[in-house]
C-alpha cells in the first residue's frame, strides 16, 4: 500500500478575516473530497487571515495511481484557488 501526502501553503491576499479564509478553505476541501476522494486538513496558520497550510492525503495499492491523483489535485489547486500557492510538496510513504 502506498500513502501519498501533498503539502500545500497558500496565501489569500484578498482575505480580510478568518471567516473569509475559512470560507475559501471550506470550498477547497469540499471540491477536493468530491472530485478526488482525498482527505484534506488545515495543518498550520490556523489564526492567520491570509495564509494556510493544508495536507491532502490519498492511498492506493499502486504508486502510479497515488502519484496521478496528487498531481491532478495540484493542477486543480493551481487553476482554481483564489490565492497564491507558495509551496507544494509531495511525499510518499
N, CA, C and O atoms as a printed pandas DataFrame, in Angstrom:
     atom_number atom_name residue_name chain_id  residue_number  x_coord  y_coord  z_coord
0              1         N          UNK        A               1    0.847   -1.181    0.000
1              2        CA          UNK        A               1    0.000    0.000    0.000
2              3         C          UNK        A               1    0.892    1.244    0.000
3              4         O          UNK        A               1    1.911    1.293    0.690
4              5         N          UNK        A               2    0.494    2.239   -0.781
5              6        CA          UNK        A               2    1.225    3.499   -0.881
6              7         C          UNK        A               2    0.330    4.618   -0.370
7              8         O          UNK        A               2   -0.833    4.724   -0.760
8              9         N          UNK        A               3    0.879    5.448    0.500
9             10        CA          UNK        A               3    0.177    6.626    1.014
10            11         C          UNK        A               3    0.876    7.849    0.437
11            12         O          UNK        A               3    2.095    7.986    0.538
12            13         N          UNK        A               4    0.098    8.731   -0.164
13            14        CA          UNK        A               4    0.645    9.954   -0.732
14            15         C          UNK        A               4    0.136   11.168    0.013
15            16         O          UNK        A               4   -1.047   11.250    0.345
16            17         N          UNK        A               5    1.023   12.108    0.278
17            18        CA          UNK        A               5    0.699   13.338    1.003
18            19         C          UNK        A               5    1.161   14.527    0.170
19            20         O          UNK        A               5    2.323   14.612   -0.228
20            21         N          UNK        A               6    0.234   15.439   -0.084
21            22        CA          UNK        A               6    0.551   16.692   -0.763
22            23         C          UNK        A               6    0.424   17.810    0.258
23            24         O          UNK        A               6   -0.664   18.056    0.777
24            25         N          UNK        A               7    1.531   18.491    0.550
25            26        CA          UNK        A               7    1.545   19.619    1.483
26            27         C          UNK        A               7    1.569   20.910    0.673
27            28         O          UNK        A               7    2.456   21.118   -0.154
28            29         N          UNK        A               8    0.588   21.772    0.918
29            30        CA          UNK        A               8    0.451   22.994    0.138
30            31         C          UNK        A               8    0.302   24.190    1.077
31            32         O          UNK        A               8   -0.514   24.169    1.998
32            33         N          UNK        A               9    1.098   25.231    0.834
33            34        CA          UNK        A               9    0.937   26.507    1.542
34            35         C          UNK        A               9    0.330   27.503    0.568
35            36         O          UNK        A               9    0.777   27.632   -0.572
36            37         N          UNK        A              10   -0.709   28.214    1.044
37            38        CA          UNK        A              10   -1.443   29.138    0.190
38            39         C          UNK        A              10   -1.550   30.493    0.873
39            40         O          UNK        A              10   -1.764   30.582    2.081
40            41         N          UNK        A              11   -1.397   31.543    0.076
41            42        CA          UNK        A              11   -1.594   32.913    0.544
42            43         C          UNK        A              11   -2.865   33.448   -0.108
43            44         O          UNK        A              11   -3.000   33.409   -1.330
44            45         N          UNK        A              12   -3.800   33.948    0.708
45            46        CA          UNK        A              12   -5.049   34.530    0.227
46            47         C          UNK        A              12   -4.967   36.047    0.375
47            48         O          UNK        A              12   -5.340   36.567    1.426
48            49         N          UNK        A              13   -4.497   36.774   -0.631
49            50        CA          UNK        A              13   -4.278   38.214   -0.488
50            51         C          UNK        A              13   -5.565   39.019   -0.296
51            52         O          UNK        A              13   -5.519   40.118    0.257
52            53         N          UNK        A              14   -6.707   38.500   -0.739
53            54        CA          UNK        A              14   -7.959   39.249   -0.644
54            55         C          UNK        A              14   -8.744   38.943    0.630
55            56         O          UNK        A              14   -9.787   39.547    0.879
56            57         N          UNK        A              15   -8.251   38.016    1.427
57            58        CA          UNK        A              15   -8.934   37.660    2.669
58            59         C          UNK        A              15   -8.764   38.785    3.694
59            60         O          UNK        A              15   -7.655   39.270    3.916
60            61         N          UNK        A              16   -9.864   39.189    4.309
61            62        CA          UNK        A              16   -9.834   40.273    5.298
62            63         C          UNK        A              16  -10.192   39.800    6.706
63            64         O          UNK        A              16  -10.216   40.591    7.649
64            65         N          UNK        A              17  -10.471   38.502    6.838
65            66        CA          UNK        A              17  -10.809   37.956    8.151
66            67         C          UNK        A              17  -10.625   36.447    8.129
67            68         O          UNK        A              17  -10.469   35.842    7.069
68            69         N          UNK        A              18  -10.646   35.849    9.314
69            70        CA          UNK        A              18  -10.601   34.392    9.393
70            71         C          UNK        A              18  -11.814   33.782    8.716
71            72         O          UNK        A              18  -11.730   32.706    8.125
72            73         N          UNK        A              19  -12.947   34.475    8.805
73            74        CA          UNK        A              19  -14.167   33.989    8.167
74            75         C          UNK        A              19  -13.984   33.899    6.646
75            76         O          UNK        A              19  -14.417   32.923    6.033
76            77         N          UNK        A              20  -13.356   34.888    6.041
77            78        CA          UNK        A              20  -13.066   34.848    4.605
78            79         C          UNK        A              20  -12.185   33.653    4.259
79            80         O          UNK        A              20  -12.465   32.909    3.318
80            81         N          UNK        A              21  -11.115   33.482    5.035
81            82        CA          UNK        A              21  -10.198   32.382    4.770
82            83         C          UNK        A              21  -10.889   31.035    4.943
83            84         O          UNK        A              21  -10.706   30.134    4.125
84            85         N          UNK        A              22  -11.665   30.896    5.981
85            86        CA          UNK        A              22  -12.329   29.612    6.238
86            87         C          UNK        A              22  -13.390   29.301    5.193
87            88         O          UNK        A              22  -13.630   28.134    4.881
88            89         N          UNK        A              23  -14.018   30.316    4.657
89            90        CA          UNK        A              23  -14.985   30.117    3.569
90            91         C          UNK        A              23  -14.266   29.558    2.341
91            92         O          UNK        A              23  -14.741   28.614    1.710
92            93         N          UNK        A              24  -13.138   30.140    2.014
93            94        CA          UNK        A              24  -12.349   29.662    0.879
94            95         C          UNK        A              24  -11.863   28.234    1.121
95            96         O          UNK        A              24  -11.907   27.401    0.216
96            97         N          UNK        A              25  -11.401   27.952    2.338
97            98        CA          UNK        A              25  -10.938   26.607    2.668
98            99         C          UNK        A              25  -12.055   25.580    2.601
99           100         O          UNK        A              25  -11.836   24.460    2.140
100          101         N          UNK        A              26  -13.233   25.938    3.048
101          102        CA          UNK        A              26  -14.364   25.015    3.014
102          103         C          UNK        A              26  -14.681   24.607    1.578
103          104         O          UNK        A              26  -14.939   23.435    1.303
104          105         N          UNK        A              27  -14.659   25.579    0.661
105          106        CA          UNK        A              27  -14.892   25.263   -0.745
106          107         C          UNK        A              27  -13.795   24.389   -1.317
107          108         O          UNK        A              27  -14.068   23.454   -2.069
108          109         N          UNK        A              28  -12.560   24.688   -0.964
109          110        CA          UNK        A              28  -11.416   23.914   -1.426
110          111         C          UNK        A              28  -11.515   22.470   -0.929
111          112         O          UNK        A              28  -11.332   21.530   -1.702
112          113         N          UNK        A              29  -11.802   22.298    0.356
113          114        CA          UNK        A              29  -11.921   20.952    0.935
114          115         C          UNK        A              29  -13.041   20.162    0.284
115          116         O          UNK        A              29  -12.864   18.993   -0.061
116          117         N          UNK        A              30  -14.178   20.790    0.116
117          118        CA          UNK        A              30  -15.331   20.123   -0.483
118          119         C          UNK        A              30  -15.034   19.671   -1.908
119          120         O          UNK        A              30  -15.368   18.549   -2.288
120          121         N          UNK        A              31  -14.415   20.534   -2.688
121          122        CA          UNK        A              31  -14.094   20.214   -4.078
122          123         C          UNK        A              31  -13.107   19.055   -4.159
123          124         O          UNK        A              31  -13.291   18.143   -4.965
124          125         N          UNK        A              32  -12.064   19.079   -3.336
125          126        CA          UNK        A              32  -11.060   18.003   -3.379
126          127         C          UNK        A              32  -11.669   16.682   -2.936
127          128         O          UNK        A              32  -11.439   15.652   -3.570
128          129         N          UNK        A              33  -12.440   16.698   -1.858
129          130        CA          UNK        A              33  -13.079   15.467   -1.392
130          131         C          UNK        A              33  -14.024   14.905   -2.443
131          132         O          UNK        A              33  -14.042   13.697   -2.680
132          133         N          UNK        A              34  -14.808   15.772   -3.075
133          134        CA          UNK        A              34  -15.781   15.331   -4.062
134          135         C          UNK        A              34  -15.168   14.857   -5.363
135          136         O          UNK        A              34  -15.591   13.839   -5.912
136          137         N          UNK        A              35  -14.179   15.576   -5.865
137          138        CA          UNK        A              35  -13.587   15.248   -7.171
138          139         C          UNK        A              35  -12.528   14.163   -7.101
139          140         O          UNK        A              35  -12.391   13.371   -8.034
140          141         N          UNK        A              36  -11.772   14.117   -6.000
141          142        CA          UNK        A              36  -10.614   13.224   -5.949
142          143         C          UNK        A              36  -10.683   12.174   -4.843
143          144         O          UNK        A              36   -9.792   11.332   -4.735
144          145         N          UNK        A              37  -11.722   12.214   -4.031
145          146        CA          UNK        A              37  -11.882   11.271   -2.920
146          147         C          UNK        A              37  -10.622   11.230   -2.047
147          148         O          UNK        A              37  -10.133   10.157   -1.691
148          149         N          UNK        A              38  -10.113   12.402   -1.714
149          150        CA          UNK        A              38   -8.913   12.530   -0.888
150          151         C          UNK        A              38   -9.272   13.265    0.401
151          152         O          UNK        A              38  -10.194   14.081    0.426
152          153         N          UNK        A              39   -8.548   12.972    1.449
153          154        CA          UNK        A              39   -8.755   13.650    2.730
154          155         C          UNK        A              39   -7.970   14.957    2.739
155          156         O          UNK        A              39   -6.860   15.033    2.213
156          157         N          UNK        A              40   -8.567   15.989    3.348
157          158        CA          UNK        A              40   -7.955   17.320    3.397
158          159         C          UNK        A              40   -8.048   17.858    4.814
159          160         O          UNK        A              40   -9.086   17.737    5.464
160          161         N          UNK        A              41   -6.953   18.457    5.294
161          162        CA          UNK        A              41   -6.965   19.078    6.622
162          163         C          UNK        A              41   -6.063   20.308    6.616
163          164         O          UNK        A              41   -5.015   20.327    5.972
164          165         N          UNK        A              42   -6.499   21.342    7.352
165          166        CA          UNK        A              42   -5.643   22.505    7.555
166          167         C          UNK        A              42   -4.625   22.130    8.625
167          168         O          UNK        A              42   -4.993   21.662    9.703
168          169         N          UNK        A              43   -3.342   22.335    8.325
169          170        CA          UNK        A              43   -2.279   21.880    9.209
170          171         C          UNK        A              43   -1.581   22.984    9.992
171          172         O          UNK        A              43   -1.019   22.731   11.058
172          173         N          UNK        A              44   -1.613   24.204    9.471
173          174        CA          UNK        A              44   -0.868   25.275   10.123
174          175         C          UNK        A              44   -1.489   26.622    9.771
175          176         O          UNK        A              44   -2.334   26.718    8.881
176          177         N          UNK        A              45   -1.061   27.647   10.476
177          178        CA          UNK        A              45   -1.507   29.025   10.273
178          179         C          UNK        A              45   -3.013   29.174   10.525
179          180         O          UNK        A              45   -3.694   29.909    9.808
180          181         N          UNK        A              46   -3.520   28.488   11.526
181          182        CA          UNK        A              46   -4.950   28.470   11.832
182          183         C          UNK        A              46   -5.519   29.854   12.139
183          184         O          UNK        A              46   -6.669   30.138   11.802
184          185         N          UNK        A              47   -4.746   30.697   12.760
185          186        CA          UNK        A              47   -5.258   32.002   13.184
186          187         C          UNK        A              47   -4.784   33.159   12.300
187          188         O          UNK        A              47   -4.982   34.325   12.641
188          189         N          UNK        A              48   -4.166   32.837   11.177
189          190        CA          UNK        A              48   -3.727   33.885   10.254
190          191         C          UNK        A              48   -4.789   34.075    9.177
191          192         O          UNK        A              48   -5.310   33.093    8.648
192          193         N          UNK        A              49   -5.110   35.300    8.852
193          194        CA          UNK        A              49   -6.182   35.614    7.907
194          195         C          UNK        A              49   -5.858   35.272    6.475
195          196         O          UNK        A              49   -6.741   34.874    5.716
196          197         N          UNK        A              50   -4.603   35.419    6.092
197          198        CA          UNK        A              50   -4.265   35.330    4.674
198          199         C          UNK        A              50   -3.365   34.158    4.314
199          200         O          UNK        A              50   -2.887   34.080    3.182
200          201         N          UNK        A              51   -3.129   33.263    5.229
201          202        CA          UNK        A              51   -2.215   32.166    4.939
202          203         C          UNK        A              51   -2.735   30.876    5.532
203          204         O          UNK        A              51   -3.365   30.867    6.589
204          205         N          UNK        A              52   -2.459   29.773    4.828
205          206        CA          UNK        A              52   -2.827   28.467    5.341
206          207         C          UNK        A              52   -1.852   27.416    4.831
207          208         O          UNK        A              52   -1.168   27.619    3.828
208          209         N          UNK        A              53   -1.799   26.311    5.521
209          210        CA          UNK        A              53   -1.081   25.120    5.069
210          211         C          UNK        A              53   -2.067   23.968    5.168
211          212         O          UNK        A              53   -2.654   23.725    6.222
212          213         N          UNK        A              54   -2.242   23.261    4.058
213          214        CA          UNK        A              54   -3.159   22.135    4.046
214          215         C          UNK        A              54   -2.419   20.876    3.637
215          216         O          UNK        A              54   -1.427   20.923    2.909
216          217         N          UNK        A              55   -2.915   19.763    4.115
217          218        CA          UNK        A              55   -2.416   18.455    3.727
218          219         C          UNK        A              55   -3.518   17.701    3.016
219          220         O          UNK        A              55   -4.658   17.668    3.480
220          221         N          UNK        A              56   -3.180   17.098    1.896
221          222        CA          UNK        A              56   -4.118   16.289    1.132
222          223         C          UNK        A              56   -3.529   14.883    1.054
223          224         O          UNK        A              56   -2.382   14.699    0.646
224          225         N          UNK        A              57   -4.332   13.894    1.452
225          226        CA          UNK        A              57   -3.835   12.522    1.542
226          227         C          UNK        A              57   -4.716   11.585    0.724
227          228         O          UNK        A              57   -5.942   11.695    0.729
228          229         N          UNK        A              58   -4.065   10.665    0.026
229          230        CA          UNK        A              58   -4.762    9.588   -0.666
230          231         C          UNK        A              58   -3.904    8.333   -0.574
231          232         O          UNK        A              58   -2.703    8.406   -0.314
232          233         N          UNK        A              59   -4.530    7.190   -0.788
233          234        CA          UNK        A              59   -3.768    5.943   -0.762
234          235         C          UNK        A              59   -4.333    4.968   -1.777
235          236         O          UNK        A              59   -5.491    5.056   -2.184
236          237         N          UNK        A              60   -3.468    4.026   -2.175
237          238        CA          UNK        A              60   -3.846    3.006   -3.140
238          239         C          UNK        A              60   -2.777    1.928   -3.096
239          240         O          UNK        A              60   -1.717    2.121   -2.500
240          241         N          UNK        A              61   -3.049    0.817   -3.714
241          242        CA          UNK        A              61   -2.036   -0.242   -3.754
242          243         C          UNK        A              61   -1.004   -0.012   -4.860
243          244         O          UNK        A              61    0.016   -0.699   -4.903
244          245         N          UNK        A              62   -1.265    0.960   -5.764
245          246        CA          UNK        A              62   -0.328    1.268   -6.834
246          247         C          UNK        A              62    0.229    2.688   -6.674
247          248         O          UNK        A              62   -0.520    3.660   -6.571
248          249         N          UNK        A              63    1.534    2.775   -6.658
249          250        CA          UNK        A              63    2.209    4.071   -6.519
250          251         C          UNK        A              63    1.792    5.028   -7.634
251          252         O          UNK        A              63    1.564    6.213   -7.388
252          253         N          UNK        A              64    1.696    4.517   -8.849
253          254        CA          UNK        A              64    1.348    5.333  -10.008
254          255         C          UNK        A              64    0.001    6.034   -9.828
255          256         O          UNK        A              64   -0.136    7.204  -10.183
256          257         N          UNK        A              65   -0.974    5.345   -9.291
257          258        CA          UNK        A              65   -2.303    5.928   -9.104
258          259         C          UNK        A              65   -2.267    7.028   -8.050
259          260         O          UNK        A              65   -2.874    8.084   -8.231
260          261         N          UNK        A              66   -1.562    6.786   -6.956
261          262        CA          UNK        A              66   -1.430    7.809   -5.913
262          263         C          UNK        A              66   -0.763    9.049   -6.482
263          264         O          UNK        A              66   -1.208   10.169   -6.232
264          265         N          UNK        A              67    0.289    8.852   -7.235
265          266        CA          UNK        A              67    1.006    9.970   -7.850
266          267         C          UNK        A              67    0.100   10.748   -8.809
267          268         O          UNK        A              67    0.117   11.979   -8.808
268          269         N          UNK        A              68   -0.684   10.049   -9.622
269          270        CA          UNK        A              68   -1.586   10.700  -10.569
270          271         C          UNK        A              68   -2.666   11.514   -9.856
271          272         O          UNK        A              68   -2.981   12.628  -10.275
272          273         N          UNK        A              69   -3.231   10.965   -8.785
273          274        CA          UNK        A              69   -4.277   11.679   -8.040
274          275         C          UNK        A              69   -3.713   12.961   -7.444
275          276         O          UNK        A              69   -4.322   14.022   -7.584
276          277         N          UNK        A              70   -2.568   12.886   -6.787
277          278        CA          UNK        A              70   -1.992   14.076   -6.158
278          279         C          UNK        A              70   -1.572   15.114   -7.194
279          280         O          UNK        A              70   -1.681   16.313   -6.939
280          281         N          UNK        A              71   -1.096   14.678   -8.350
281          282        CA          UNK        A              71   -0.749   15.634   -9.410
282          283         C          UNK        A              71   -2.012   16.311   -9.944
283          284         O          UNK        A              71   -1.992   17.504  -10.246
284          285         N          UNK        A              72   -3.094   15.569  -10.062
285          286        CA          UNK        A              72   -4.360   16.150  -10.507
286          287         C          UNK        A              72   -4.881   17.163   -9.486
287          288         O          UNK        A              72   -5.413   18.207   -9.862
288          289         N          UNK        A              73   -4.728   16.857   -8.203
289          290        CA          UNK        A              73   -5.134   17.797   -7.149
290          291         C          UNK        A              73   -4.304   19.066   -7.244
291          292         O          UNK        A              73   -4.842   20.169   -7.146
292          293         N          UNK        A              74   -3.009   18.921   -7.433
293          294        CA          UNK        A              74   -2.118   20.084   -7.542
294          295         C          UNK        A              74   -2.520   20.977   -8.721
295          296         O          UNK        A              74   -2.592   22.198   -8.579
296          297         N          UNK        A              75   -2.780   20.368   -9.885
297          298        CA          UNK        A              75   -3.210   21.139  -11.059
298          299         C          UNK        A              75   -4.542   21.841  -10.805
299          300         O          UNK        A              75   -4.727   22.991  -11.203
300          301         N          UNK        A              76   -5.461   21.152  -10.146
301          302        CA          UNK        A              76   -6.761   21.739   -9.823
302          303         C          UNK        A              76   -6.581   22.949   -8.909
303          304         O          UNK        A              76   -7.208   23.986   -9.126
304          305         N          UNK        A              77   -5.740   22.826   -7.900
305          306        CA          UNK        A              77   -5.493   23.945   -6.988
306          307         C          UNK        A              77   -4.870   25.127   -7.728
307          308         O          UNK        A              77   -5.262   26.274   -7.510
308          309         N          UNK        A              78   -3.916   24.855   -8.587
309          310        CA          UNK        A              78   -3.254   25.937   -9.323
310          311         C          UNK        A              78   -4.237   26.686  -10.206
311          312         O          UNK        A              78   -4.089   27.891  -10.414
312          313         N          UNK        A              79   -5.231   25.997  -10.724
313          314        CA          UNK        A              79   -6.185   26.630  -11.618
314          315         C          UNK        A              79   -7.376   27.270  -10.934
315          316         O          UNK        A              79   -8.029   28.128  -11.528
316          317         N          UNK        A              80   -7.680   26.879   -9.698
317          318        CA          UNK        A              80   -8.922   27.315   -9.074
318          319         C          UNK        A              80   -8.788   28.076   -7.764
319          320         O          UNK        A              80   -9.714   28.782   -7.367
320          321         N          UNK        A              81   -7.676   27.949   -7.100
321          322        CA          UNK        A              81   -7.552   28.599   -5.791
322          323         C          UNK        A              81   -7.536   30.111   -5.970
323          324         O          UNK        A              81   -6.907   30.631   -6.891
324          325         N          UNK        A              82   -8.234   30.808   -5.080
325          326        CA          UNK        A              82   -8.324   32.276   -5.132
326          327         C          UNK        A              82   -7.178   32.897   -4.339
327          328         O          UNK        A              82   -7.391   33.784   -3.513
328          329         N          UNK        A              83   -5.984   32.429   -4.594
329          330        CA          UNK        A              83   -4.810   32.926   -3.895
330          331         C          UNK        A              83   -3.563   32.456   -4.611
331          332         O          UNK        A              83   -3.614   31.969   -5.740
332          333         N          UNK        A              84   -2.446   32.613   -3.932
333          334        CA          UNK        A              84   -1.151   32.252   -4.494
334          335         C          UNK        A              84   -0.612   31.024   -3.769
335          336         O          UNK        A              84   -0.539   31.003   -2.540
336          337         N          UNK        A              85   -0.240   30.016   -4.524
337          338        CA          UNK        A              85    0.366   28.830   -3.925
338          339         C          UNK        A              85    1.837   29.147   -3.669
339          340         O          UNK        A              85    2.609   29.385   -4.598
340          341         N          UNK        A              86    2.203   29.145   -2.391
341          342        CA          UNK        A              86    3.570   29.473   -2.002
342          343         C          UNK        A              86    4.497   28.278   -2.140
343          344         O          UNK        A              86    5.659   28.429   -2.516
344          345         N          UNK        A              87    3.984   27.087   -1.835
345          346        CA          UNK        A              87    4.780   25.872   -1.977
346          347         C          UNK        A              87    3.853   24.673   -2.085
347          348         O          UNK        A              87    2.721   24.690   -1.603
348          349         N          UNK        A              88    4.357   23.646   -2.722
349          350        CA          UNK        A              88    3.628   22.379   -2.837
350          351         C          UNK        A              88    4.664   21.264   -2.865
351          352         O          UNK        A              88    5.563   21.261   -3.706
352          353         N          UNK        A              89    4.532   20.326   -1.950
353          354        CA          UNK        A              89    5.494   19.245   -1.821
354          355         C          UNK        A              89    4.735   17.927   -1.711
355          356         O          UNK        A              89    3.762   17.817   -0.965
356          357         N          UNK        A              90    5.189   16.939   -2.457
357          358        CA          UNK        A              90    4.569   15.618   -2.435
358          359         C          UNK        A              90    5.500   14.640   -1.737
359          360         O          UNK        A              90    6.705   14.616   -1.988
360          361         N          UNK        A              91    4.921   13.837   -0.858
361          362        CA          UNK        A              91    5.673   12.786   -0.140
362          363         C          UNK        A              91    4.921   11.472   -0.274
363          364         O          UNK        A              91    3.695   11.448   -0.385
364          365         N          UNK        A              92    5.679   10.376   -0.263
365          366        CA          UNK        A              92    5.093    9.036   -0.350
366          367         C          UNK        A              92    5.596    8.192    0.806
367          368         O          UNK        A              92    6.758    8.269    1.204
368          369         N          UNK        A              93    4.689    7.385    1.331
369          370        CA          UNK        A              93    5.037    6.510    2.458
370          371         C          UNK        A              93    4.620    5.088    2.157
371          372         O          UNK        A              93    4.825    4.197    2.981
